[in-house]
């Protein structure tokens, strides 16, 4: 092959690569927008942000009267749990966006010489694989939300599912039943649009990390709630409990 032919082939390959990168970036932006809309829709349907505002108002009024319950310290408990777990949310978000982009753009470039049928099979397979991993890791957090103390401690307005296709606090049964339907839908959509499946599998590691992190935050919140409950039974006042919660995890935060 002549140098001129080699140069021509390199130019074609470079254009193909840039084309996949460009379309991948556009589609990644679209996925980000869809997830934002999904979160907003869940908030509107569930009314949880408003419920959270009312819960905080109720807590302030009761604490002023000297009525102590664990749920009235829920906001401080969650903040303390976040410090204890020391989770880097920015890194997870970057992993989600970057993972989808690389799965879509680079996956598409690597597979661009494969047949349409092969791309569709890979798209459907990666989409289903991603969903299964997503649900398995989601179950780690769901197990904690099924604890009776989760609602008793007022944590239900701070931790909830952002996907409007699920209820705010899905049960294990819902993950299996509704999750099976959603996974089948993902298989179909990823067959029709293979880039969705590839991108989804690319972001799955970050999704799994995020789900596990939320499970850790809930578990830590429950443990702190237990501590607050014990302090109340010991006759500690609001100032003692608030001081304790504000100092929890400070060393990790430094």
C-alpha positions as CSV (number, residue, x, y, z in Angstrom):
1,X,0.0,0.0,0.0
2,X,1.4,3.4,-1.0
3,X,1.9,6.3,1.4
4,X,-0.9,8.2,-0.2
5,X,-3.3,5.3,0.4
6,X,-2.1,5.0,4.0
7,X,-2.7,8.7,4.5
8,X,-6.2,8.4,3.0
9,X,-7.0,5.5,5.3
10,X,-5.8,7.3,8.3
11,X,-7.9,10.3,7.4
12,X,-11.0,8.2,7.0
13,X,-10.3,6.4,10.4
14,X,-9.7,9.8,12.1
15,X,-13.0,11.2,10.7
16,X,-14.9,8.1,11.8
17,X,-13.4,8.4,15.3
18,X,-14.3,12.1,15.6
19,X,-17.7,11.4,14.3
20,X,-18.3,8.7,17.0
21,X,-16.9,11.1,19.6
22,X,-19.2,13.9,18.5
23,X,-22.4,11.8,18.4
24,X,-21.4,10.2,21.7
25,X,-21.1,13.6,23.4
26,X,-24.5,14.7,22.1
27,X,-26.2,11.5,23.2
28,X,-24.5,11.7,26.6
29,X,-25.8,15.2,27.0
30,X,-29.3,13.8,26.2
31,X,-29.0,11.1,28.8
32,X,-28.0,13.6,31.4
33,X,-31.0,15.7,30.5
34,X,-33.3,12.7,30.7
35,X,-32.0,11.8,34.2
36,X,-32.6,15.4,35.4
37,X,-36.1,15.3,34.1
38,X,-36.6,11.9,35.7
39,X,-35.5,13.2,39.1
40,X,-37.8,16.3,38.7
41,X,-40.7,14.1,37.7
42,X,-40.2,11.9,40.8
43,X,-40.1,14.9,43.0
44,X,-43.3,16.3,41.5
45,X,-45.2,13.0,41.7
46,X,-44.0,11.9,45.1
47,X,-44.1,15.4,46.7
48,X,-41.2,14.4,48.9
49,X,-39.4,17.8,48.8
50,X,-42.5,19.4,50.2
51,X,-42.9,16.6,52.7
52,X,-39.3,17.2,53.7
53,X,-39.9,20.9,54.2
54,X,-42.9,20.1,56.4
55,X,-41.0,17.6,58.4
56,X,-38.2,20.1,59.1
57,X,-40.9,22.7,60.2
58,X,-42.5,20.1,62.4
59,X,-39.1,19.3,63.9
60,X,-38.3,22.9,64.7
61,X,-41.7,23.5,66.4
62,X,-41.4,20.3,68.5
63,X,-37.8,20.9,69.5
64,X,-38.8,24.4,70.7
65,X,-41.4,22.8,72.9
66,X,-38.8,20.3,74.2
67,X,-40.4,17.3,72.5
68,X,-37.6,15.0,71.5
69,X,-37.9,12.3,68.9
70,X,-35.2,10.8,66.7
71,X,-37.0,12.0,63.5
72,X,-36.7,15.6,64.7
73,X,-33.0,15.3,64.3
74,X,-33.1,13.6,60.9
75,X,-31.5,16.4,59.0
76,X,-28.5,16.5,61.4
77,X,-28.3,12.7,61.3
78,X,-28.1,12.6,57.5
79,X,-25.4,15.3,57.5
80,X,-23.4,13.5,60.1
81,X,-23.8,10.2,58.1
82,X,-22.5,11.9,55.0
83,X,-19.4,13.0,56.9
84,X,-18.9,9.6,58.4
85,X,-19.1,7.8,55.0
86,X,-17.0,10.6,53.4
87,X,-18.4,9.8,49.9
88,X,-17.2,11.9,47.0
89,X,-20.4,12.6,45.1
90,X,-18.6,14.6,42.4
91,X,-16.4,11.6,41.5
92,X,-19.5,9.4,41.2
93,X,-21.3,11.9,38.9
94,X,-18.1,12.2,36.7
95,X,-18.0,8.4,36.6
96,X,-21.6,8.2,35.4
97,X,-21.2,10.8,32.7
98,X,-17.8,9.6,31.6
99,X,-18.8,5.9,31.7
100,X,-21.8,6.5,29.4
101,X,-19.7,8.6,27.0
102,X,-16.9,6.0,26.7
103,X,-19.4,3.1,26.4
104,X,-21.3,4.9,23.7
105,X,-18.6,6.7,21.7
106,X,-15.6,4.3,22.0
107,X,-17.8,1.2,21.9
108,X,-19.4,2.5,18.7
109,X,-16.0,3.2,17.1
110,X,-14.7,-0.3,18.1
111,X,-17.8,-2.0,16.7
112,X,-18.3,0.2,13.6
113,X,-17.0,-2.6,11.3
114,X,-19.3,-5.2,12.8
115,X,-22.6,-6.1,11.2
116,X,-25.8,-4.3,12.2
117,X,-27.1,-7.6,13.7
118,X,-24.0,-8.0,15.8
119,X,-24.3,-4.4,17.0
120,X,-27.9,-4.9,18.0
121,X,-27.2,-8.2,19.8
122,X,-24.3,-6.5,21.7
123,X,-26.5,-3.5,22.5
124,X,-29.3,-5.6,23.9
125,X,-26.9,-7.8,25.9
126,X,-25.0,-4.9,27.4
127,X,-28.3,-3.1,28.2
128,X,-29.6,-6.1,30.1
129,X,-26.3,-6.8,31.8
130,X,-26.2,-3.1,33.0
131,X,-29.7,-3.3,34.4
132,X,-29.1,-6.5,36.3
133,X,-26.0,-5.0,37.9
134,X,-28.0,-1.8,38.7
135,X,-30.8,-3.7,40.4
136,X,-28.4,-6.0,42.3
137,X,-26.6,-3.0,43.7
138,X,-29.9,-1.1,44.3
139,X,-31.0,-3.9,46.5
140,X,-28.2,-3.1,48.9
141,X,-29.8,0.2,49.6
142,X,-33.4,-1.1,49.5
143,X,-32.6,-3.6,52.3
144,X,-31.8,-0.6,54.6
145,X,-35.0,1.3,53.6
146,X,-37.1,-1.8,54.5
147,X,-36.0,-1.4,58.1
148,X,-38.9,-0.1,60.3
149,X,-36.5,2.4,61.8
150,X,-36.0,4.0,58.4
151,X,-39.4,5.8,58.5
152,X,-39.4,6.0,62.3
153,X,-36.2,8.1,62.2
154,X,-37.6,10.3,59.4
155,X,-35.0,9.2,56.8
156,X,-37.6,8.6,54.1
157,X,-37.6,12.2,53.0
158,X,-33.9,12.2,52.5
159,X,-33.3,8.9,50.8
160,X,-35.5,7.9,47.9
161,X,-35.4,6.5,44.3
162,X,-35.0,9.2,41.7
163,X,-36.2,7.0,38.8
164,X,-39.9,7.9,38.3
165,X,-40.5,4.4,36.9
166,X,-40.2,3.1,40.4
167,X,-41.9,4.2,43.6
168,X,-39.8,6.5,45.9
169,X,-39.1,3.6,48.2
170,X,-39.3,0.4,46.2
171,X,-39.4,-2.9,48.0
172,X,-37.4,-6.0,47.1
173,X,-40.6,-7.4,45.5
174,X,-41.0,-4.3,43.4
175,X,-37.3,-4.5,42.2
176,X,-38.0,-8.0,41.0
177,X,-41.4,-7.6,39.5
178,X,-41.3,-4.1,38.0
179,X,-37.5,-4.4,37.5
180,X,-38.1,-7.5,35.2
181,X,-40.4,-5.5,33.0
182,X,-38.0,-2.5,32.9
183,X,-35.1,-4.8,32.1
184,X,-37.1,-6.4,29.2
185,X,-37.9,-2.8,28.0
186,X,-34.2,-2.0,28.2
187,X,-33.4,-5.1,26.1
188,X,-35.8,-3.9,23.4
189,X,-34.7,-0.3,23.4
190,X,-31.0,-1.3,23.3
191,X,-31.8,-3.6,20.4
192,X,-33.3,-0.8,18.4
193,X,-30.7,1.8,19.6
194,X,-27.5,-0.2,20.4
195,X,-25.6,2.8,21.7
196,X,-28.0,3.0,24.7
197,X,-27.1,-0.5,25.9
198,X,-23.3,0.1,25.4
199,X,-23.5,3.5,27.2
200,X,-25.5,2.1,30.0
201,X,-23.1,-0.8,30.6
202,X,-20.3,1.8,30.5
203,X,-21.8,3.8,33.4
204,X,-22.9,0.7,35.4
205,X,-19.7,0.6,37.6
206,X,-20.5,4.2,38.7
207,X,-24.2,3.3,39.2
208,X,-23.2,0.3,41.4
209,X,-20.8,2.4,43.4
210,X,-23.5,5.1,43.9
211,X,-26.1,2.5,45.0
212,X,-23.6,0.9,47.5
213,X,-22.7,4.4,48.8
214,X,-26.3,5.2,49.4
215,X,-26.7,2.0,51.2
216,X,-23.7,2.9,53.4
217,X,-25.2,6.4,54.1
218,X,-28.6,4.9,55.1
219,X,-26.9,2.3,57.4
220,X,-24.8,5.0,59.0
221,X,-27.9,7.2,59.5
222,X,-29.8,4.3,61.1
223,X,-26.8,3.7,63.5
224,X,-26.7,7.4,64.4
225,X,-30.5,7.3,64.9
226,X,-30.0,4.5,67.3
227,X,-27.4,6.6,69.2
228,X,-29.8,9.6,69.3
229,X,-32.6,7.3,70.6
230,X,-30.4,6.1,73.4
231,X,-29.4,9.7,74.3
232,X,-33.0,10.7,74.5
233,X,-33.8,7.8,76.8
234,X,-30.8,8.8,78.9
235,X,-32.3,12.3,79.4
236,X,-30.0,14.2,77.1
237,X,-31.4,17.5,75.9
238,X,-31.5,19.0,72.4
239,X,-28.2,20.9,72.8
240,X,-26.3,17.7,73.8
241,X,-27.7,15.7,70.9
242,X,-27.1,18.5,68.3
243,X,-23.5,18.9,69.6
244,X,-22.9,15.2,69.3
245,X,-24.2,15.0,65.7
246,X,-22.2,18.1,64.6
247,X,-19.0,16.6,65.9
248,X,-19.5,13.1,64.4
249,X,-17.1,12.5,61.5
250,X,-15.2,15.7,61.8
251,X,-11.9,14.0,61.7
252,X,-12.8,12.4,58.4
253,X,-13.9,15.7,57.0
254,X,-10.5,17.4,57.6
